[in-house]
Amino acid sequence: MPPKGFTYLGLVIFVAILGIVSAAAAELGSIARRRSAEAELLFVGAQFRAALKSYYEATPRGSNPYPSSLQVLLKDPRFPTVVRHLRQIYPDPITGRTDWLLVMAPGGEIMGISSASARRPIKTAGFPEPFVTFAGKSSYSEWVFYYQMSPVTVARPSVATAP
């Protein structure tokens, strides 16, 4: 016959081990959810960037090349027909809200967005183009999704010299 309390001690040890395993599984699940949210943030940011690029490239001469609000990307008022640059105002996958930080152009219009989260990202390297500048950033709010026209170089015609 086993000594008294042996079964109880075994049960306590089993419950302790079960608790440790459960805590480790919960931590791994949390990291997986954060990685998924980061991937979704990159997707949503790319959608906003593409919408800003579309708005910029559709701008008639003499008009402002950046939108005054995110809602303008949903239905561009500059045209007589409906022109949509973005399907919806996506929520920030990190915060779960549409509380985007707006990056303003010199004229006061929106040229980009970033997350309002100050949390430290898990992903710190290996970003695809055009997000390679996100490498080494210390918070999600430093991941800025923007569109800025690249400088255009104008080729000057060469002047032929007479022989």
N, C-alpha and C positions, 0 to 999 in steps of 0.2 A: 504494500500500500504506500503510495507516494506521501511525502510529508505534507502536512496541512499548509494550504496557501500556495502550493506549487502551481496549480491551475490558474489561480488569480494572478500570480506574478507573470505567467506566460501570456495571459490575456492583456495585461498592462503593457508588456513589451510589444505584443502584436499591434495594439492600438497606437503605440508611439511610432512604430515603424510605418504603419498605415498613414499616420498624420504627416510624417516626413515625406513619404512618397507623394501624397496628395498635394503638399505644399510645392514640391518640385514640379509636379505636373501643372499646377496652376501658374507657376512662374513661366514655364515654357509656353503655356497657352497665352499668357499676357504678352510675351515677346512676339509670338506669332501674330497676334492681333495688331501689335504696333507695326510690325513689318508690313502687314497687309495694308494698314492705314497709310504708311509711307508710300507704298506702291500706288495706292489710290490717289494720294496727294500729287504724285508726279503726273498721273493721268489727268486729273482735274486741272492742275496747273498748265499742262500742255493744251487743254481745251481752251482755257482763258487766253493763253498766249496766241493760239491760232485765231481766236476771235478778235483779239486786238490787232493782229496782223491783217486779217480780213477787213476789219474796219478801216485800218490805215490805208490799205491798198485800194479800197473802194471810195476813198475820199475824193470828191470833186475838187478841181482846182479852186483855190481861194477859201476852202472850208478848213475847219479845224481837223487835224489828222488823228486826234485821240478823242475818245468819248468823254462826255461830262459825267456820266454815271454808268454803273454796270447794267442798268436796265436798258440803256440805249443799245447795248449789244444784242438784246432780245428782239428789238424792233427798231431799226434805224430810221429816224424821222427825216433824214436828209433826202429820201427818195419817195416818189409818189406811190410806188408799189412796196409791198412788204419785203424788206431785206433783213434777214436774221443772220447774225454772226455767231450767236451762241444759242443753244437749245433751251437752257435753263441756267439760273444762278445756282451753281452747285454748292452744297455745303462743304465746309472745310472738313475733310475726313479726320483730322486730328482733334478738332474741338467739337465737331458735330453741329456747328452753327454756321451761318453765313456772315460771320463777323470778320471778313477778310480785312487785312491792312492794305490800304490803297497806296500805290506808288504814283506820285503825281509828276506830270510833265512840267516843264518851266511855265507853261501857260495856265496851269491849274487843272488840267484834264488828267484822266487816268491813263497811265502807260504801263501799269503792271499791278500785280497783287502779291501778297504773301500771307502765310498763315499767321494767326494771332497767337499761336502757341509758343511759349518760351521754353518748352521741353527740349531736352537734348535728343537729337535724332540717333537712331541705331545705325543707319547707313551713313557712312562718312566718306566713301570712295566708290569708284566704279560707276559713275553716273553717265548716262547716255548724252549725246549731243542733243540739245543745246544747254544741258544742265551740268556740264562739267565744272562750272564755277561753284557748285554746291559742295564740292569736296572740302572736308575739313571745317565746315560751318558748325557752330556750337548750339544753334537752336533752329527750330523749324521756321521761325520768323525771318531768318536770314536766307531762306530759300525763296528768292524773288523771281516770280514768273512775269516776264515783261517782253514787250516787243519794241525794239528801237531800230529804225531804219539804219541799215549799214551805210557807211559813207560811200558815195559813188565817186569813182575816179573818172574824170573826163579826159579822154585822150585828145591831145592837141594834134591837129593835122601836121604832118611833117612838111617842111618846106624843101622842095627840091632845089638843089643848087645847079646852076648851069655849068657844063664842063668847060 
